[in-house]
Amino acid sequence: MPVPPTSGRLQWTDVPTPLRARLEDALGAPVTDTVTPAGGFGHQLAAALRLDSGRRAFVKAAPDDDPLTAANVHEAAVLDALPPGAPAPELLGIHHAADWTAVVIAHLDGPHPDLSPASGDAGQTWTLLDKLTSSPVSAPYTAAVSTTPSTAAALHGWDELLSDPPADLAPAARAHLPQLAELEAAWPARAHGNRIVHGDLRADNMVRDHHRGVTFMDWAHATTGPACIDAASLAPQLVLAGHAPADIARLLQDHPATASSPDTTTAFLAALTGHWHRNARQPAPPGVPGLRTYQHRAAAAGLALLGYRLS
């Protein structure tokens, strides 16, 4: 397995020639250009391919013994099992050669959504989450995610910070550490449910397609769980995008995915924020530039939202 790059992703030229040839054969034309989207934290190839025919497709590829390959194959199974009309791209195929695996999905044409208060993209995203979580999961979706258990129940951090508070811990966190740890401890018992969970919803995991509107990408962490998980995960991202924490706190009170289970929403948000606060203090992993900086910012945004649920 190649060593993950210390900055950036694997490139098209890193893919073994036999797999590149197989992909070009499956797509019906030679690849003339590749574009790696900005954002994301993985080291695998994740690129839009432009073909000699003018067609485009999006490919994720990595060696078979790379942990990200299992995630890519899981994502392919999820895409194939999502209900009609789900905000997700179409799966085009899975290809193997030279001990590498590539997952090909439909190319989405557009930028990442603008989640700032001046844009309507955030509102569309909340509408999509309402639709996606309004009904229990189907049998095909349950089967697709059954081999990859959710890691959401294991999210934690306040427990460790409570036992040894770091000197730079935010005053708001320090003042509520026992309560935050208690909320976090309640989360595992509430972590199960029968709704679709994307599991990694951020602006750089979405595209505002020119034809389809906001569409969710990167379903590698998809699982089942309570309806609130994706909405509560998205809330700190909206704070980072410029929304007032008070406005997002009110949105969490009113949105169907979170309003029906406020205690579960608070417990999950506490566990997620504790996870960010703890992990942001760890050494940066190789090949994942910017992760710790993002976690510091997300932790502060999550704590600001929790302030409204703790008061």
Secondary structure, 3 states (H helix, E strand, C coil): CCCCCCCCCCCHHHCCHHHHHHHHHHHCCCEEEEECCCCCCCCCEEEEEEECCCCEEEEEEEECCCHHHHHHHHHHHHHHHCCCCCCCCCEEEEEEECCEEEEEEECCCCCCCCCCCCCCHHHHHHHHHHHHHCCCCCHHHHHHHCCCCCCHHHCCCHHHHHHCCCCCCCHHHHHCHHHHHHHHHHHHHHCCCCEEECCCCCHHHEEEECCCEEEECCCCCCEEECCHHHHHHHHHHHHHCCCCHHHHHHHHHHCHHHHCCHHHHHHHHHHHHHHHHHHCCCCCCCCCCCHHHHHHHHHHHHHHHHHHHHC
